Amino acid sequence: MLHRPARAAVTTRKAALVDGGAVVVLLALVPVVHSLGPMLRVPFWLDESWVAMSARGSFRQAFDLTGPTPIGWTLLMRAIPGDAPERLRLLPFLFLAASVPAGYALGRLLGWERRAYAVLAGLAGAAGALLLPAQQVRHDLKQYTADAAITVALLTLAAWAESRWSYRRLGIFAGCAVLAMFFSHPALLVGGAALGAFVLVALVRRSREELRRAVVVAVAGWLAMALCYLTVSRRGQIDSLESYWGGYFLRFTEGPSLPGYLVMRLDGLGDLLGLPWPLFLLLAAAGVATMAKTGRPVAATSLVALPVGMIVAGYLHAYPVLDLRTSHFLLVALAVSAGIGVAGAARLAAHLVGRWRVVVTAAVVTAAVAAFVVANAGWLRYYAPPGVYPRHPEAFAVGEPRYDIRAQIRYVEANRRPGDVVLLSSWANFGFACYWRPDPPTFVRAPDFGNGWGAAYDEAATRIVIAATRDRHDVEAAVIRAVRLLAPGARIWLIRTHLEPFEEAGWTHALRHQRVEWIPVGPEPLGVFTAGGSQ
């Protein structure tokens, strides 16, 4: 009896060392599997540019500039040290890395009968987050990796809280769920679903004590979430985005049936799940069953509620369903669950064998992970061109930019003479503001943009002209204004990016009287001309 506390302390220290070592190894593998170098070199595309610019305004402007990005995530960008704009991609990379130990923690905290099984389940769950091909196309400056990491972390917190029901643990979960809403929009769905799961599990168990605790904390949590949504999150809803996401909303009276829509979208994911989607979902379901069987029904129920809640939100036109970007949190959560499902199936196989159960379980998990790596070797260290989301690793050359407004801007900065005018296409607005160094922009409301604002310049003072929209009349009006600002003998530099065919036709029409020289400075050529003449 006298030696048991010391023995328990030694066991606890060993467990901490094992868990700590596992997390260190997993984090070390993240830059091995994911290529960090291109993130810090490749120029921003359209959406990344305005996200980067949203961190440059004053704190008083933060709510106006954050747009559909969670305000907390926008403010976190200010904490990234350095001067190069591309360094900001470290933030989504750090969240991507965080999803891996979060996956380990979820599998580890399940109620396994032996610690070895818990560690194996943790490693398998972490492998799901680390190796999922969809993570390889999430290296851009957007909040979607934060959505995934926070989702898995909240599921882990739910598993921790239900391991010992108390007001303290449930309150910590509810508080973290509310706090997470400042950094991730899906946190509302995940946190709200988990609080409901606590109530549901208590009802099924017919435990009055657990039910009382769950109801008190859930009601308080739901009220706090509603307040946070109405005062903070809802500000990110922009009318133009609803039309943008129209194809990902569900309708009762038109379009495909719900099963048909889901199959269409899952087929559209291509190789990004790493497995045929029926097998992927089957393993994820096995993970849910494993969570429930190992004494974590709240975590299991919460995970099941995520796709259901997304579908409901899709019918309400509140959240796009199975879009690659906005559904990234669900894909990663299911990948972690699939890893846990592999561990659960391996444990079941070992039980049937009857001998060397831990060894058999470890062997099956190792073989499954190794097979997955071999089958998806083309995705390892893959870097998708910014603004492009390939469904297959051979779709585009790795790291080859499709857009490069930075190259155009640097050329103009090096060759612009006094009196020259810079003319921008509408969607060059944000990239130019991000990379142009001589003149700081001002921020103005722009309802036509999906973020609700745009950059602007005093045309007379800076000789910088931006087409108001991609419409043909606005393009022609911008060309006319640029010509009027042109000093004698000066030139007009034409910077365009993300052109659609209809916009290209508008520029061709607007420039029909000009002799434009196209300079091949990158994948998007730079134009230069003088009014009515050549260079």
LOLOLUM-170856 format. One line per 4 residues: number of its first residue (from 0); their letters; for each residue x, y, z of C-alpha. Coordinates in Angstrom, 2 decimals. Layout:
N
NUM = a = X Y Z; ...;
//
This chain:
535
0 = mlhr = 0.00 0.00 0.00; 2.81 2.40 0.86; 4.40 1.96 -2.55; 1.30 2.46 -4.69;
4 = para = 1.37 6.29 -4.81; 5.00 6.21 -5.94; 4.22 3.53 -8.51; 1.24 5.56 -9.75;
8 = avtt = 3.43 8.65 -10.03; 6.00 6.72 -12.06; 3.26 5.38 -14.32; 1.89 8.89 -14.81;
12 = rkaa = 5.34 10.22 -15.67; 5.88 7.43 -18.18; 2.52 8.13 -19.79; 3.36 11.83 -20.00;
16 = lvdg = 6.71 11.03 -21.61; 5.05 8.73 -24.15; 2.40 11.30 -25.01; 4.92 14.13 -25.14;
20 = gavv = 7.25 12.11 -27.35; 4.40 11.18 -29.66; 3.32 14.82 -30.05; 6.90 15.95 -30.74;
24 = vlla = 7.35 13.30 -33.43; 3.99 14.11 -35.01; 4.74 17.83 -35.13; 8.16 17.10 -36.63;
28 = lvpv = 6.46 15.13 -39.39; 4.24 18.05 -40.45; 6.98 19.94 -42.38; 8.10 16.60 -43.81;
32 = vhsl = 4.67 15.87 -45.28; 3.82 19.50 -46.12; 6.14 21.77 -48.10; 6.64 24.99 -46.19;
36 = gpml = 9.06 26.70 -48.59; 6.60 27.62 -51.37; 4.20 29.07 -48.81; 6.77 31.74 -48.03;
40 = rvpf = 7.69 32.41 -51.68; 4.69 32.15 -53.97; 2.72 35.42 -54.39; -0.80 35.82 -53.07;
44 = wlde = -3.83 35.27 -55.23; -6.97 37.40 -55.02; -8.56 36.13 -51.79; -5.25 35.91 -49.97;
48 = swva = -4.45 39.51 -50.88; -7.54 40.98 -49.27; -7.10 38.75 -46.22; -3.53 40.05 -45.86;
52 = msar = -4.73 43.64 -46.28; -7.38 43.19 -43.58; -4.57 42.93 -41.03; -3.08 46.30 -42.03;
56 = gsfr = -5.93 48.52 -40.97; -6.21 50.02 -37.52; -7.81 48.10 -34.68; -10.83 50.38 -35.04;
60 = qafd = -11.18 49.21 -38.65; -10.77 45.51 -37.80; -14.48 44.63 -37.75; -15.07 46.42 -41.06;
64 = ltgp = -12.10 44.81 -42.81; -12.35 41.24 -41.54; -15.36 40.55 -43.80; -16.33 36.85 -43.75;
68 = tpig = -13.10 35.95 -41.91; -13.48 35.44 -38.13; -12.29 38.54 -36.31; -10.00 36.61 -33.96;
72 = wtll = -8.23 34.96 -36.89; -7.73 38.33 -38.56; -6.21 39.78 -35.38; -3.91 36.77 -35.00;
76 = mrai = -2.23 37.70 -38.30; -0.84 40.78 -36.58; 1.15 38.51 -34.26; 3.14 36.93 -37.12;
80 = pgda = 6.61 38.56 -37.08; 8.41 39.83 -40.17; 7.75 42.13 -43.13; 7.21 39.94 -46.21;
84 = perl = 3.46 39.58 -46.87; 3.76 35.86 -47.60; 4.94 35.20 -44.03; 1.29 35.44 -42.99;
88 = rllp = 0.75 31.96 -44.46; 2.52 30.68 -41.35; -0.75 31.21 -39.49; -2.84 28.67 -41.46;
92 = flfl = 0.19 26.36 -41.46; 0.37 26.49 -37.67; -3.32 25.64 -37.42; -2.82 22.79 -39.88;
96 = aasv = -0.01 21.51 -37.67; -2.22 21.88 -34.58; -4.87 19.59 -36.06; -2.39 16.69 -35.89;
100 = pagy = -1.81 16.60 -32.10; -5.51 17.38 -31.68; -6.26 14.20 -33.61; -3.83 12.33 -31.35;
104 = algr = -5.53 13.70 -28.24; -8.99 12.65 -29.45; -7.97 9.03 -29.95; -5.88 9.05 -26.78;
108 = llgw = -8.71 10.29 -24.54; -11.14 7.54 -25.46; -11.87 5.05 -22.71; -9.61 2.20 -23.84;
112 = erra = -8.97 -0.67 -21.44; -5.19 -0.36 -21.95; -2.98 2.66 -22.48; -1.29 1.00 -25.45;
116 = yavl = -4.57 0.91 -27.35; -5.18 4.56 -26.50; -1.77 5.59 -27.85; -2.30 3.58 -31.03;
120 = agla = -5.72 5.16 -31.53; -4.19 8.58 -30.98; -1.47 7.94 -33.53; -4.01 6.65 -36.05;
124 = gaag = -6.23 9.70 -35.53; -3.25 12.01 -35.92; -2.27 10.19 -39.12; -5.71 10.99 -40.51;
128 = alll = -5.15 14.73 -40.00; -1.52 14.60 -41.15; -1.95 12.57 -44.33; -5.38 13.66 -45.61;
132 = paqq = -4.75 14.93 -49.18; -7.30 17.73 -48.68; -4.84 19.28 -46.21; -2.30 19.62 -49.05;
136 = vrhd = -4.48 22.16 -50.87; -5.03 24.23 -47.74; -1.74 26.14 -47.71; -3.35 29.46 -48.61;
140 = lkqy = -3.95 32.46 -46.37; -7.47 31.53 -45.27; -9.03 30.38 -42.01; -10.05 26.88 -43.09;
144 = tada = -7.19 25.04 -41.35; -8.21 26.86 -38.17; -11.75 25.55 -38.68; -10.38 22.01 -38.85;
148 = aitv = -8.03 22.27 -35.88; -10.66 23.91 -33.69; -13.27 21.32 -34.67; -11.03 18.41 -33.68;
152 = allt = -9.95 20.25 -30.52; -13.57 20.80 -29.47; -14.39 17.13 -30.07; -11.37 16.28 -27.92;
156 = laaw = -12.55 18.62 -25.18; -15.97 16.98 -25.32; -14.35 13.56 -24.85; -12.35 14.91 -21.93;
160 = aesr = -15.39 16.51 -20.31; -17.53 13.39 -20.56; -14.81 11.22 -19.03; -15.76 12.79 -15.68;
164 = wsyr = -19.00 14.76 -15.74; -18.83 17.91 -13.63; -19.93 21.50 -13.82; -16.28 22.49 -14.07;
168 = rlgi = -15.46 20.30 -17.06; -18.70 21.03 -18.90; -18.25 24.72 -18.17; -14.70 24.67 -19.54;
172 = fagc = -15.98 23.02 -22.71; -18.80 25.56 -23.14; -16.43 28.47 -22.52; -13.91 27.17 -25.04;
176 = avla = -16.67 26.65 -27.60; -17.80 30.26 -27.24; -14.21 31.53 -27.41; -13.60 29.40 -30.52;
180 = mffs = -16.34 31.28 -32.37; -14.01 34.28 -32.59; -11.59 32.18 -34.64; -13.83 29.74 -36.54;
184 = hpal = -17.37 29.99 -37.87; -18.03 26.21 -37.71; -17.30 26.36 -33.97; -20.92 27.43 -33.56;
188 = lvgg = -22.06 24.17 -35.12; -19.51 21.99 -33.31; -19.98 23.57 -29.90; -23.74 23.75 -30.14;
192 = aalg = -23.97 20.14 -31.28; -21.72 18.91 -28.47; -23.73 20.74 -25.80; -26.86 19.12 -27.19;
196 = afvl = -25.08 15.75 -27.18; -24.36 16.10 -23.46; -28.08 16.60 -22.82; -29.07 13.72 -25.12;
200 = valv = -26.63 11.25 -23.55; -27.80 12.19 -20.06; -31.40 11.59 -21.12; -30.55 8.18 -22.56;
204 = rrsr = -28.71 7.24 -19.38; -31.62 8.51 -17.26; -29.16 10.16 -14.95; -30.81 13.10 -13.21;
208 = eelr = -27.53 14.46 -11.88; -25.84 14.40 -15.27; -28.96 15.77 -16.95; -29.15 18.70 -14.54;
212 = ravv = -25.52 19.60 -15.13; -25.82 19.18 -18.89; -28.98 21.29 -19.18; -27.62 24.14 -17.05;
216 = vava = -24.34 24.32 -18.95; -25.95 23.76 -22.37; -28.53 26.53 -21.93; -25.85 28.94 -20.71;
220 = gwla = -23.55 27.93 -23.57; -26.26 28.24 -26.23; -27.22 31.70 -24.98; -23.60 32.85 -25.02;
224 = malc = -23.15 31.41 -28.52; -26.28 33.16 -29.75; -25.02 36.45 -28.33; -21.62 35.97 -29.95;
228 = yltv = -23.23 35.09 -33.28; -25.60 38.07 -33.30; -22.98 40.61 -32.23; -19.81 39.32 -33.91;
232 = srrg = -20.10 36.40 -36.33; -23.16 37.69 -38.17; -21.28 40.79 -39.26; -19.41 38.56 -41.71;
236 = qids = -22.55 37.75 -43.69; -22.31 39.66 -46.96; -25.11 39.61 -49.54; -22.81 39.08 -52.50;
240 = lesy = -21.45 35.90 -50.88; -24.89 34.29 -50.82; -25.07 34.43 -54.60; -21.45 33.22 -54.83;
244 = wggy = -22.26 30.12 -52.76; -25.64 29.59 -54.43; -24.60 26.31 -56.06; -23.72 24.86 -52.65;
248 = flrf = -27.03 25.65 -50.97; -29.84 23.09 -50.82; -33.41 23.58 -52.02; -36.57 21.59 -51.47;
252 = tegp = -38.30 22.57 -54.71; -35.53 22.64 -57.29; -32.16 21.11 -58.08; -31.04 17.55 -57.32;
256 = slpg = -32.40 15.51 -54.45; -30.37 15.49 -51.24; -28.80 12.05 -51.92; -28.06 13.06 -55.51;
260 = ylvm = -26.47 16.32 -54.39; -24.31 14.63 -51.76; -23.10 11.97 -54.20; -22.31 14.65 -56.79;
264 = rldg = -20.25 16.69 -54.33; -18.47 13.68 -52.88; -17.58 12.49 -56.38; -16.30 15.99 -57.06;
268 = lgdl = -13.75 15.74 -54.27; -11.73 13.38 -56.45; -8.65 12.01 -54.71; -8.71 14.55 -51.88;
272 = lglp = -10.00 12.02 -49.34; -7.20 9.59 -50.11; -9.73 6.78 -50.44; -12.91 6.16 -52.43;
276 = wplf = -15.45 8.20 -50.53; -17.69 5.22 -49.57; -14.70 3.56 -47.86; -13.67 6.87 -46.28;
280 = llla = -17.15 7.33 -44.80; -17.27 3.69 -43.68; -14.03 4.10 -41.74; -15.25 7.40 -40.29;
284 = aagv = -18.42 5.61 -39.14; -16.24 2.91 -37.58; -14.48 5.71 -35.71; -17.80 7.00 -34.41;
288 = atma = -18.72 3.49 -33.26; -15.32 3.15 -31.58; -15.83 6.42 -29.69; -19.22 5.28 -28.48;
292 = ktgr = -17.97 1.81 -27.51; -15.02 3.22 -25.56; -17.25 5.36 -23.35; -17.33 8.62 -25.30;
296 = pvaa = -20.88 8.80 -26.70; -20.94 12.61 -26.52; -17.95 12.91 -28.86; -19.48 10.28 -31.15;
300 = tslv = -22.88 12.00 -31.23; -21.26 15.40 -31.81; -19.37 14.11 -34.83; -22.52 12.56 -36.30;
304 = alpv = -24.32 15.87 -35.79; -21.80 17.85 -37.88; -22.90 16.71 -41.37; -26.54 16.79 -40.25;
308 = gmiv = -26.15 20.36 -39.02; -24.37 21.36 -42.21; -27.23 19.99 -44.30; -29.76 21.92 -42.24;
312 = agyl = -27.67 25.07 -42.64; -27.53 24.37 -46.38; -31.31 24.36 -46.61; -31.39 27.61 -44.64;
316 = hayp = -28.83 29.10 -47.06; -26.64 29.79 -44.05; -23.66 27.56 -44.94; -22.45 25.93 -48.18;
320 = vldl = -22.60 22.13 -48.20; -19.52 20.13 -49.19; -17.59 22.97 -50.72; -13.93 21.97 -50.55;
324 = rtsh = -12.90 25.05 -48.58; -15.76 25.72 -46.19; -16.26 22.00 -45.48; -12.59 21.43 -44.72;
328 = fllv = -13.35 21.22 -41.00; -15.69 18.30 -41.63; -13.27 16.47 -43.92; -10.46 16.65 -41.35;
332 = alav = -12.74 15.62 -38.48; -13.93 12.62 -40.52; -10.32 11.75 -41.42; -9.39 11.71 -37.73;
336 = sagi = -12.45 9.58 -37.03; -11.45 7.24 -39.86; -8.02 6.81 -38.27; -9.64 5.99 -34.95;
340 = gvag = -11.93 3.59 -36.83; -8.88 1.77 -38.17; -7.55 1.44 -34.61; -10.93 0.17 -33.43;
344 = aarl = -11.10 -2.38 -36.22; -7.52 -3.45 -35.49; -8.38 -3.90 -31.83; -11.36 -6.04 -32.80;
348 = aahl = -9.19 -8.16 -35.11; -6.66 -8.63 -32.33; -9.41 -9.72 -29.97; -10.50 -12.37 -32.46;
352 = vgrw = -6.93 -13.62 -32.75; -6.78 -13.92 -28.98; -3.01 -13.67 -28.52; -0.51 -10.84 -28.75;
356 = rvvv = -3.39 -8.39 -28.89; -1.37 -5.19 -28.59; 1.18 -6.40 -31.13; -1.53 -7.43 -33.59;
360 = taav = -3.33 -4.11 -33.13; -0.13 -2.15 -33.70; 0.72 -4.23 -36.77; -2.69 -3.69 -38.36;
364 = vtaa = -2.64 0.06 -37.67; 0.90 0.38 -39.02; 0.05 -1.59 -42.16; -3.07 0.51 -42.79;
368 = vaaf = -1.19 3.81 -42.41; 1.67 2.58 -44.59; -0.75 1.48 -47.32; -2.43 4.88 -47.20;
372 = vvan = 0.92 6.65 -47.56; 1.90 4.53 -50.54; -1.47 5.00 -52.23; -1.28 8.78 -51.79;
376 = agwl = 2.45 9.32 -52.33; 1.68 11.85 -55.08; 0.18 14.22 -52.53; 3.17 14.27 -50.18;
380 = ryya = 4.81 17.72 -50.12; 2.38 18.84 -52.79; 1.89 22.58 -53.13; -1.15 23.58 -55.13;
384 = ppgv = -0.87 26.76 -57.21; -2.46 29.62 -55.24; -6.12 30.03 -56.10; -6.33 26.55 -57.62;
388 = yprh = -7.70 23.51 -55.82; -6.82 20.37 -57.78; -8.76 17.17 -57.13; -5.85 15.03 -58.33;
392 = peaf = -2.10 15.54 -57.67; -1.30 15.46 -61.40; -3.76 18.24 -62.25; -1.21 21.08 -62.05;
396 = avge = 2.53 21.48 -61.84; 3.48 21.65 -58.19; 3.95 25.23 -57.04; 3.55 26.76 -60.51;
400 = pryd = 1.74 30.09 -60.02; -1.35 30.74 -62.06; -1.58 34.34 -60.87; 1.33 36.67 -60.13;
404 = iraq = 0.40 40.29 -59.69; 3.53 40.78 -57.59; 5.79 40.37 -60.64; 3.81 43.02 -62.56;
408 = iryv = 3.96 45.44 -59.65; 7.68 45.05 -59.04; 8.34 45.71 -62.76; 6.22 48.88 -62.69;
412 = eanr = 7.90 50.10 -59.51; 11.30 49.67 -61.16; 10.35 51.33 -64.49; 7.64 53.91 -63.73;
416 = rpgd = 8.57 57.49 -64.57; 7.09 60.74 -63.21; 3.74 61.37 -64.89; 3.08 57.70 -65.64;
420 = vvll = -0.34 56.32 -64.76; -1.07 52.90 -63.31; -4.36 51.36 -64.51; -5.78 48.35 -62.69;
424 = sswa = -8.47 45.83 -63.44; -11.14 45.53 -60.76; -9.81 42.34 -59.21; -6.25 43.70 -59.19;
428 = nfgf = -7.49 45.95 -56.39; -6.35 43.86 -53.44; -3.13 42.40 -54.83; -1.98 45.87 -55.84;
432 = acyw = -2.79 47.29 -52.41; -0.92 44.40 -50.82; 2.29 44.67 -52.86; 2.46 48.31 -54.03;
436 = rpdp = 4.90 50.20 -51.80; 4.97 53.88 -52.90; 1.36 54.85 -52.06; -0.72 53.56 -49.10;
440 = ptfv = -4.37 52.80 -49.92; -7.51 53.87 -48.18; -10.33 51.43 -47.47; -13.82 52.01 -48.86;
444 = rapd = -17.06 50.05 -48.78; -17.61 47.91 -51.88; -20.76 45.76 -51.66; -19.95 44.04 -54.97;
448 = fgng = -16.87 42.41 -53.44; -17.33 39.29 -51.36; -15.51 40.86 -48.41; -17.59 44.05 -48.46;
452 = wgaa = -14.74 46.52 -48.99; -11.99 47.52 -51.40; -8.83 49.59 -51.62; -8.89 53.06 -53.18;
456 = ydea = -6.43 55.80 -54.15; -6.68 59.51 -54.80; -6.42 59.35 -58.59; -5.22 62.92 -59.04;
460 = atri = -2.49 62.63 -56.41; -1.26 59.11 -57.10; -2.15 58.63 -60.81; -3.54 55.21 -59.89;
464 = viaa = -6.85 54.28 -61.52; -8.91 51.19 -60.65; -11.82 49.89 -62.71; -14.85 49.96 -60.38;
468 = trdr = -16.15 46.57 -61.53; -15.47 44.02 -64.26; -18.38 45.41 -66.28; -17.53 46.61 -69.79;
472 = hdve = -18.73 50.18 -69.12; -16.65 50.50 -65.93; -13.59 49.16 -67.73; -13.99 51.72 -70.51;
476 = aavi = -14.57 54.49 -67.97; -11.33 53.55 -66.17; -9.35 53.71 -69.42; -10.79 57.16 -70.17;
480 = ravr = -9.86 58.43 -66.68; -6.33 57.04 -67.03; -5.82 58.77 -70.37; -7.00 62.10 -68.90;
484 = llap = -4.48 61.83 -66.06; -1.59 61.07 -68.41; 1.19 63.66 -68.48; 2.73 64.58 -71.89;
488 = gari = 5.11 61.85 -73.02; 4.17 59.59 -70.11; 2.89 56.02 -70.23; 0.00 54.02 -68.85;
492 = wlir = 0.91 50.78 -67.09; -1.87 48.23 -67.25; -1.99 45.65 -64.43; -4.66 42.97 -64.67;
496 = thle = -5.25 39.70 -62.87; -7.89 36.96 -62.49; -9.48 37.94 -65.81; -12.62 36.13 -66.93;
500 = pfee = -13.38 35.85 -70.68; -16.17 38.45 -70.55; -13.85 40.89 -68.78; -11.07 40.23 -71.27;
504 = agwt = -13.51 41.13 -74.04; -14.35 44.37 -72.22; -10.70 45.35 -72.01; -10.14 44.51 -75.67;
508 = halr = -12.99 46.83 -76.57; -11.82 49.62 -74.25; -8.26 49.47 -75.62; -9.25 49.19 -79.28;
512 = hqrv = -7.71 52.60 -80.09; -4.48 51.95 -78.16; -1.32 50.14 -79.20; -0.52 48.09 -76.12;
516 = ewip = 2.84 46.42 -75.63; 2.58 43.26 -73.54; 5.55 42.52 -71.31; 5.87 38.84 -70.22;
520 = vgpe = 6.80 39.34 -66.55; 4.97 36.23 -65.35; 1.89 34.10 -66.05; -0.13 37.32 -66.41;
524 = plgv = 1.44 39.81 -68.89; 1.87 43.45 -68.03; 0.62 46.08 -70.50; 2.06 49.51 -71.27;
528 = ftag = 0.89 52.17 -73.77; 0.62 55.87 -74.44; -2.66 57.54 -75.30; -3.41 56.74 -78.93;
532 = gsq = 0.16 55.73 -79.73; 3.00 53.34 -79.06; 5.85 53.30 -76.58;
//
